[in-house]
Amino acid sequence: VQLVESGGGLVQPGGSLRLSCAASGFTFSSHGMGWFRLARGKEREFVAAINWNGGSRYYANSVRGRVTISRDNAKNTVYLQISSLKPTDTAVYYCAATDLSAGAVKTYEYSYWGQGTQVAVSS
């Protein structure tokens, strides 16, 4: 199993980013997918999740309205679009896969994790 995130970088406040996560080594379309983030000095935090076919999506209250999770099962890829970025969004963002096809919001429900991609929001 491999999950490879990309798309992170340094962005000014108010800017946008689209993170991508390319999956391989498992039947992507059967698994729920999620995004989490880890900021310095804090615990890993749930950001967004999506069920196996994209029909159900879940968002953390801290990012609701600014974040959209989506997936392309033909490309084995899940995306996270973040807009109106704030300095408090600065973190390493991780993609994860859960055996629960309906999706999940708890860290412990995810079996597979990527290496993460750094997002820094600063002027």
Secondary structure as UniProt FT lines:
FT   STRAND          2..6
FT   STRAND          9..11
FT   TURN            13..14
FT   STRAND          17..24
FT   HELIX           28..30
FT   STRAND          32..38
FT   TURN            40..41
FT   STRAND          45..50
FT   TURN            52..53
FT   STRAND          57..59
FT   TURN            61..66
FT   STRAND          67..72
FT   TURN            73..76
FT   STRAND          77..82
FT   HELIX           87..89
FT   STRAND          91..98
FT   TURN            101..102
FT   HELIX           107..109
FT   STRAND          110..113
FT   STRAND          117..121
//
